[in-house]
Each structure stands twice: as structure tokens, then as C-alpha cells.
Amino acid sequence: MTAKPNLHRMEVSGWLPNETLYSLFAREHVLSLQSRAGATTQRLFGHSRQGDRHDIPAHVDTFLSRSGGSLKTSFSDLVAHHTILPFYLPWRSARCEEEILAEVKRNSSGRTKSLLGLMSSRFGAAHPLKYCPLCCTSDVKMYSTTYWHRDHQYPGAWSCPTHFCKLTAASTKANGIGRFLWILPHDDPQFDCASPATSAPASWLSFTSLVIASSIGLYQGRIDYRQLHDTYVNDLALLGYGRGRRQLNLKRVAADCADAAMEVSELPEFNALPLDPECRPGYVQTVLRLSGHSSNPLRHLLFIHWLYGTWLKFCEAYRSDRASPSLTQLTAQSPPQAGLSASQVEALTLIRDRGYSARRAAAQVGVQTETVIRWAAKAHVPLKLRRPPRHTAVIRELLKGKRATDVAQTLGVKIGVVVGLLHAIPDLRQQWITACLERKWRDTHRRWQQLVKRFPSAGITALRRRDPADYVWLYRHDRDWLYKTSSESVTPGPSRTSHVDWHARDVALALEVRNFIAHEQPGESSGTPRQAMLAALPKLRCWQRREELLPRTFTLVHKYLAQCRKEN
Ligand SMILES: [Zn+2]
């Protein structure tokens, strides 16, 4: 009797750094020399259509038992280190997490997505596969293959934390295209290692590091929404967003948050987020709501990005058991000392009244220099910083509204220095964001005006086709100006037809008909003269119903057809 072939042996020898579970399966598909994706799925999961999702894994128990422990990875290790679930789980309740993990173990990913709240959130349930071209180049050198890095797959992460460039989304596996395939980055039709990487805006970089840090930092912990609410409210009050004794000025919070979030809001995940002026307070209210779980962590991460900048700073605030300066303790015009702990008051007094540096004040009260810098920034106490000359140059360039990566490149400093300065100096980040916005505003308006000048008779649709990026930006941020400036032959909506110049269209079309008649040899084509004409000028068919608006054209058409009938 011959032995059964060993279906459980894995061809891959182990995990690559920061690799996702899907990536491991895709490598297994390549190494096992299978031509059909279904055959690999069958081998791994005992079914040709199960377990092939690239984002939220499913049927993991089946895979683990079939692989016979050859990967030496337990279920919990696999979830913690090789999936994007650590991004979502800490924001769900313990019971919900239990249900989700049970689904991941045994069932399909469809129900897991609805348990994660993805189906009901505005952010969408799709997770496109993303890769960094520079990481791919170095992966090929080191491991002879490209693979999917987990840090690139988190929702909201659109820049590479290693190379500071934008990530590319693969067209396969997204929106159901090739949904059953096992692919690696180099299998993507758009993959091109030689194409230059685009540097990512600083806000994208800091948002990506926040997303990654939150996933690592929170896993196996859980967000306490009450504590989160208290942290937000206390810190907003400290920053001067209080109104009276018990309330927050939500309008101001919303306006400042939305301004700061504008660059990040261009990330695909935030397309559906209501950052329009009239909807902003609604967004902030949802974030500050005391009860109930958030449908998607991105909502909070956007807010945390604005309020704290980094995950570390948020954690300090969230976990600190300071004597909570609750909003009710604050008066409307409270002095900076209100609600501060004794060490905070001491450190701030040393800085303000005795001219201490942050480092000296920190040593005096026995805390980290970083902590004192944060206290001072919150209480708007200016710090005496001894800045090296290159720091002054960095600040000067940032205030011109240049991208952090460009500033770093121009001045030959590390991006970390630029990002560090943005977080260390009070108000610098806000001033930089304002400068970036003004610059973007100026540049986009100038480019659009030049486009309108170049094509004065083109409608807004034609202009949009020539410069879709600027159109979208202006449509979002300055719609009135966009329509006023562009020649308004076509505007979206039902009133579109009223702007069509029917006279011009009639003249042009009549000319085409005349040309057709001049070159047509009756009896040459197989069909009737009418069919021949419609075949040569298919647009006539569409406009037959608007005959009264095109008198020149249709008079010619009727004359020609009558003549043909007479000749026959
Ligand atoms: Zn990279």
C-alpha cells in the first residue's frame, strides 16, 4: 500500500519580518509550484473557496490543524503578530472580541467584518493590499521575493514608516477583482520597482505611526470609553476649549480639529467622513460621546492625531493618574494653574518666573524633560530652548508651508528632527499646518486659473478631465470659487442641458452631415441610406429626439433621405 501524500507539510520555512498571514499563504502558493489558486486553498484549508481573504483571516483552526504545527505559531500569536486585528480588537467590548476570535477560528470573514462594525461604519469594509516600492526592492535583495508587510496593511496607514514614501495600493483583491487569488506585490499589474517613490506628506507619516503604535500598544488591553472621554474633555479644557464651568466649545473644537485634519482627510478612508463645516460638530460629538463603542477606531485616531500628535503623548495623558482637573473644577477664565498637580505648578513656575530650561525644571521636579515640555505646551508657557542653528532653519522652512520630508531633504537633516521639532515647540505644528494649507490654497488656485486661461472655452467637465486632482481639492474646499472661475458651459446636476449651446452644436453637426453626403456613394453600402448615415454618425441616433433644437442638421438629413428614396 502506498502512503498518502503529506498534505500538511508547508513549503515556506517560517515568517518574514512583519509579514501577514495572507502573505505567508501567497508565498506558499509560489513555493508549492501550484498553478491554480484554488489548489493551494484546498491544500491549506481542505476547501477551494475558504480562507483566502487577504485582510481578516478565516478558518484559521482548519489551517492550523492541517499544517500540523509546522509553523510553530499558536492562534493567539498569529492574530497578534500577523493580522490587522490588533488595530480593531481593543476598541470592541470583551464579549464582542470573543465572538470575533471564534469567527476567525472557524468561519468566514463576512460575519467577522460585521462584528467589527465595518459594515455599518462610514469608512468601508475593504482593506486594499498596499506595498512600498522601496521595501519591495530591499525585500527582493534580502529574501528573493516581495511580500506583504503588516505595517502597510493597517487602515489609515498610507506611508512607509521605514522609507517615508507613499504606499501603492494593489488593484488585485480590491473590490472583488481576483478575490480568490494568492498574490504578492510583484504580481500586481501596476508593480514597478524602478518607478521613483513619492515622498509622503508629514501628516500622513505621523498618522501612520499613530495607527501602528496604537495597534501595538493597545493589543491585549482595552479602551475604556469613559476614561477616554474624561481624558479628551480634561485636555480640551486645559487647552482652553472650555465654555463656562461645564461645557466645551464644540464649534471651536470642531473647526480647529477639521483644519488640522485636512491633509489627513485626503486619505481614502476619510473620504466619507463629514469634515464639511456644517457637519463638523456632529463628528466631534460622536468622538466625545460618553457611552457606546465607536464603529471604527479611525474616528478616534483622527481626533487623537489632532489633539496629541503621537500615540505616546496620548498614552501619557490617558494613563496618567493625575489629580484630574475635571471641567467642573475650571472656571471660564482660569489661570494656568487651575487643576494642575503640584509638580506641574512647580515646573511651570520655575520656567516662567525663574527662567529655567525644560531640562532643568524636569530634573528639579523629578520627571522626564518630555513631560515638562508637554505641560508647558498645554499651559502655553513659552520655553527657553537652546536651538542649534539648523533647527532655526528647519522652523523657517516649515513656516513657508513646505512638506516636512522636503525640508529634511533640502537641509540635509533626518525627518525625525523635523517631526520632533513639530511636536516639541508649542503651536509650531498648528502654524505649519496653516502655512501648508495657505500654500496649497495659493498653488491650487493659481494652477486652476492658468488652466482656465489656457482653455477659455472649455467647460468645467473638460477642465476637470485635464486636472482631476486640483478639481477635487477645489470642489472640496472652495466650490463657489471653482464654479465662478471656470467657464460655466456645463455644471453638474439636472440643470446641465440648459447650458448646452445647441446652436453651435447644430452648426457643427450639420457640417458633419454635409461631409457625409458629399462623400457617400449611394448603393455602396449594404443597408439603407438611413442605416449607413446612422452608422457613420452614431450621435444622430441620440439626438433624433431633440430634432427641434437642431433644425439645420435634420433639414439636411430629411432632404438627403427624400432624395435617396426618389432615386430608388
Ligand atoms: Zn518602505
Boltz pocket constraint, residues with backbone or C-beta under 6 A from the ligand:
constraints:
  - pocket:
      binder: B
      contacts: [[A, 132], [A, 133], [A, 134], [A, 135], [A, 136], [A, 160], [A, 161], [A, 162], [A, 163], [A, 164]]
      max_distance: 6.0
